[in-house]
Amino acid sequence: MANILIGITGSISAYKMADVVSELGKRGHAVQCILTGSAQEFVSPLVLETLSGRPVRSDLFGSDVSGTEHIELARWADLLVVAPASANTLAKLALGLADNLLTTVVLASRAPLLLAPAMNTVMWENPAVQQHVETLAQRGASFIAPAEGVLACGEVGVGKLAPVEALLAGIEAGVTPARTDLAGRRILITAGPTTTPIDAVRYITNPSTGRMGAAMAEEALRRGALVDYVLGVDKGVVRPVPPASTAARFNLVEVRTAEDMAAAALALLPGVEGVIATAAVMDYRVAEPAAGKLKRSSENITLNLVPSVDVLQALRGAAEKQWFLGFAAETDAVEENGHRKLMSKRLDYLFANRVAKAGEMSDTGFSVATNGGVLLFASGERRELPVTGKADLARQIWDILA
């Protein structure tokens, strides 16, 4: 079992960390908590001390603080976790500042660093915050992406602290020895939504964020694979963050339409040995998009939608020796519809999961940090994979495929 040091910063979501600390203790890990001054406004040190069995640390100086306490904590930790990680703390870590106990310990430690950001959507999307995230990722930090939903301020968007299940899965992964069972293998992954233009300024798309594809890519890179990643881009799309020292094995190609995705993926297909199709491709496109902007009118308009290219079918038809894993997001008859897709597209594997119907909420599918479903095999075998963080689900799927 591991020594896990958890830094908690100022965020309303800090209360979730009590459940994380409790569960890690039940799993046999030793947990030490550090609270920033702002964090103490949101969660009681007594709660965390009771659950962890260790005094919570907060002060850099004081009568009961040794001059080398930050060094002792830094050397004790097998994994450093900052969750929730505020915009302020991300900035300090990216700049190498050390003005409180938490940032000082991080700066003094060689342990792996795992960050779970939480903040308002506009703050999260601010270029300064994204630059700090990129800087930290380039230095080797790992991230548990924030979730989408209703924020504490009442706004809706990306920025919620990831669910407890996702946090636990990410922490467990951080203390699990790396595997190299994909070393040297080149994999093609399609991810994210595609769009179809209506006119020069409007388009149709779907709610996919590409989070599942990103998790599959990051796990493949950790295991030594070379990853060609064709991503449909739109607002809110999650791009993979290559783990430390893996960026040279990651090739990102950004596209928008289904036709663009098919062309990019087909060009890469001959050089890969396997294809993972997580992309949520639009089944229809606007037949004749307007070249300019359509002006508002009181009259109804009709869009002529025609079938778009079937990206997965095109790849399967052009394949020679590659294996294929498809994904199917269904609102009804999940396994039956998934099996139908597995057979009709002649896939080797297919992961089927439920997505919410209109007006519903779901812990699987689009725009959430968790997922679960059933992995179907062409041989007839099936594996139930319970709801967990998408990074953990990606590890389970790769354990089977690898």
Residue pairs with C-beta under 8 A, 6 or more apart in sequence:
1 27
1 28
1 29
1 30
2 29
2 30
2 78
2 79
2 175
3 29
3 30
3 32
3 76
3 77
3 78
3 79
4 24
4 29
4 30
4 31
4 32
4 77
4 78
4 79
4 81
4 171
4 175
5 31
5 32
5 33
5 34
5 73
5 76
5 77
5 79
5 80
5 81
5 105
5 111
6 17
6 20
6 21
6 31
6 32
6 33
6 34
6 81
6 82
6 83
7 33
7 34
7 35
7 36
7 80
7 81
7 82
7 83
7 85
7 89
7 102
7 105
7 106
8 14
8 17
8 33
8 34
8 35
8 36
8 39
8 43
8 48
8 82
8 83
8 84
9 36
9 38
9 39
9 82
9 84
9 85
9 86
9 88
9 89
9 102
10 36
10 37
10 38
10 39
10 41
10 42
10 86
10 88
11 39
11 42
11 84
11 86
11 118
11 119
11 161
12 42
12 152
13 84
13 118
13 152
13 160
13 161
14 39
14 42
14 43
14 84
15 42
15 43
16 84
16 161
16 164
16 167
17 33
17 43
17 48
17 83
17 84
18 43
18 47
18 48
18 51
19 164
20 83
20 164
20 167
20 168
20 171
21 31
21 33
21 48
21 51
21 52
22 51
23 164
23 168
24 31
24 168
24 171
25 31
25 51
25 52
25 53
27 172
29 175
30 54
31 51
31 52
31 54
32 52
32 54
32 57
32 73
32 76
32 77
33 45
33 48
33 49
33 52
33 54
33 56
33 57
34 56
34 57
34 58
34 73
34 101
34 102
34 105
35 43
35 45
35 48
35 56
35 57
35 58
35 102
36 58
36 89
36 100
36 101
36 102
37 58
37 100
38 86
38 88
40 58
45 56
45 58
48 56
49 55
49 56
57 69
57 73
57 101
58 101
59 65
59 101
60 70
60 100
60 101
60 104
66 72
69 101
70 101
70 104
70 105
70 108
71 108
73 101
73 105
73 109
74 105
74 106
74 108
74 109
74 110
74 111
75 109
77 105
77 109
77 111
78 111
78 175
79 111
79 112
79 114
79 171
79 174
79 175
80 105
80 106
80 109
80 111
80 112
80 113
80 114
81 114
81 115
81 116
81 171
81 174
82 89
82 93
82 102
82 106
82 113
82 114
82 115
82 116
83 114
83 115
83 116
83 118
83 144
83 161
83 167
84 116
84 117
84 118
84 161
85 115
85 116
85 117
85 118
86 117
86 118
86 119
87 117
87 119
87 123
87 124
87 126
87 129
89 102
89 103
90 115
90 117
90 129
90 132
90 133
90 136
91 97
91 128
91 129
91 132
92 98
92 99
92 103
93 103
93 106
93 113
93 115
93 132
93 136
93 141
94 131
94 132
94 133
94 135
94 136
95 132
96 107
97 103
98 104
98 106
98 107
106 113
112 140
112 142
112 174
113 136
113 140
113 141
113 142
114 141
114 142
114 143
114 144
114 170
114 171
114 174
115 136
115 141
115 142
115 143
115 144
116 143
116 144
116 146
116 161
116 162
116 167
116 170
117 124
117 129
117 133
117 143
117 145
117 146
117 159
117 161
118 146
118 159
118 160
118 161
119 129
119 146
119 159
120 151
120 153
120 155
120 157
120 159
121 151
121 155
121 156
121 157
121 158
121 159
122 157
123 129
123 159
124 130
124 146
124 157
124 158
124 159
125 158
133 143
133 241
136 143
137 143
137 241
137 242
138 247
139 244
140 243
140 244
140 245
142 170
142 174
142 241
142 243
143 241
144 162
144 166
144 167
144 170
144 369
144 389
144 391
145 162
145 211
145 214
145 238
145 369
146 158
146 159
146 160
146 161
146 162
146 369
147 158
147 160
147 161
147 162
147 163
147 166
147 368
147 369
148 156
148 157
148 158
148 159
148 160
148 209
148 236
148 367
148 368
149 156
149 160
149 368
150 156
151 157
151 159
151 160
157 236
158 209
158 236
161 167
162 170
162 369
162 389
163 363
163 369
163 370
163 389
165 370
165 387
165 388
165 389
165 392
166 369
166 370
166 388
166 389
166 390
166 391
166 392
167 389
168 389
169 388
169 389
169 391
169 392
169 395
170 389
170 391
170 392
172 392
173 391
173 392
173 395
178 222
178 223
179 222
179 223
179 402
180 223
180 224
181 223
181 224
181 402
182 220
182 223
182 224
182 225
182 398
182 402
183 223
183 224
183 225
184 224
184 225
184 226
185 224
185 225
185 226
185 273
185 274
186 225
186 226
186 227
186 228
186 271
186 272
186 273
187 220
187 225
187 226
187 227
187 228
187 272
187 273
187 274
187 275
187 276
188 227
188 228
188 230
188 265
188 268
188 269
188 272
188 274
188 275
188 276
188 315
188 322
189 213
189 216
189 217
189 220
189 227
189 228
189 229
189 230
189 275
189 276
189 277
189 278
190 213
190 230
190 231
190 232
190 261
190 265
190 275
190 276
190 277
190 278
190 279
190 281
190 311
190 312
191 210
191 212
191 213
191 214
191 216
191 217
191 229
191 230
191 231
191 232
191 278
191 279
192 208
192 209
192 210
192 213
192 231
192 232
192 233
192 234
192 237
192 279
192 280
193 205
193 206
193 207
193 208
193 210
193 232
193 234
193 237
193 279
193 280
193 282
194 205
194 232
194 255
194 256
194 257
194 258
194 260
194 261
194 279
194 280
194 281
194 282
194 308
194 311
195 203
195 204
195 205
195 232
195 234
195 256
195 257
195 282
196 203
196 204
196 205
196 257
196 258
196 282
196 284
196 285
196 286
196 289
196 308
197 203
197 257
197 286
197 289
198 204
198 286
198 289
198 290
198 294
198 303
199 289
199 290
199 291
199 292
199 293
199 294
200 290
200 291
200 292
200 293
201 293
202 293
202 294
204 282
204 286
205 234
205 282
206 280
206 282
206 366
207 366
207 367
208 232
208 237
208 279
208 280
208 366
208 367
209 236
209 237
209 238
209 366
209 367
210 231
210 232
210 237
210 238
210 239
210 278
210 279
211 238
211 369
211 390
212 278
212 327
212 371
212 390
212 393
212 394
213 229
213 231
213 240
213 276
213 278
213 279
214 238
214 239
214 240
214 241
215 390
215 391
215 393
215 394
216 276
216 278
216 394
216 397
216 398
217 227
217 229
217 240
217 250
218 240
218 241
218 242
218 243
218 391
218 394
219 391
219 394
219 395
219 398
220 227
220 398
221 227
221 240
221 242
221 243
221 246
221 249
221 250
222 243
222 246
223 398
223 402
224 249
225 249
226 249
226 250
226 251
227 240
227 249
227 250
227 251
228 251
228 253
228 268
228 271
228 272
229 240
229 250
229 251
229 252
229 253
230 253
230 255
230 261
230 264
230 265
230 268
230 279
231 237
231 239
231 252
231 253
231 254
231 255
232 254
232 255
232 256
232 261
232 279
232 280
232 281
233 254
233 255
233 256
234 256
236 367
239 252
240 250
240 252
242 249
242 250
251 268
253 264
253 268
255 261
255 263
255 264
257 282
257 285
257 308
258 281
258 282
258 285
258 308
258 309
258 311
259 285
259 308
259 309
261 279
261 281
261 311
262 309
262 311
262 314
262 315
265 275
265 311
265 314
265 315
266 314
266 315
266 318
269 275
269 315
269 318
269 319
269 322
270 320
272 322
273 321
273 322
273 323
274 322
274 323
274 324
274 325
274 401
275 315
275 319
275 322
275 323
275 324
275 325
276 325
277 311
277 312
277 315
277 324
277 325
277 326
277 327
278 327
279 311
280 329
280 366
281 308
281 310
281 311
281 312
282 308
283 307
283 308
284 305
284 306
284 307
284 308
285 305
285 306
285 307
285 308
286 303
286 304
286 305
287 304
287 305
287 306
288 304
294 301
312 324
312 326
312 345
312 347
313 345
315 324
316 324
316 345
316 346
316 347
323 348
323 349
324 345
324 346
324 347
324 348
324 349
325 347
325 348
325 349
325 350
325 351
325 397
325 401
326 341
326 342
326 345
326 347
326 349
326 350
326 351
327 350
327 351
327 352
327 353
328 334
328 337
328 338
328 341
328 350
328 351
328 352
328 353
329 353
329 354
329 355
329 365
329 366
330 337
330 338
330 352
330 353
330 354
330 355
331 354
331 355
331 356
331 357
334 352
334 353
334 354
334 373
334 374
335 352
335 374
335 376
335 382
337 352
338 350
338 351
338 352
338 373
338 374
338 376
339 350
339 352
339 376
341 347
341 350
341 352
342 349
342 350
342 376
342 378
343 378
346 378
347 378
348 377
348 378
349 375
349 376
349 377
349 378
349 401
350 375
350 376
351 373
351 374
351 375
351 376
351 385
351 397
352 373
352 374
352 376
353 364
353 365
353 371
353 372
353 373
353 374
354 362
354 364
354 365
354 373
355 362
355 364
355 365
355 366
356 362
356 365
356 366
362 368
363 370
363 372
363 387
364 370
364 371
364 372
364 373
364 387
365 371
369 389
369 390
370 387
370 388
370 389
370 390
371 387
371 388
371 390
371 393
372 385
372 386
372 387
372 388
372 393
373 385
374 382
374 383
374 384
374 385
375 382
375 383
375 385
375 397
375 400
376 382
377 383
383 400
385 393
385 396
385 397
388 396
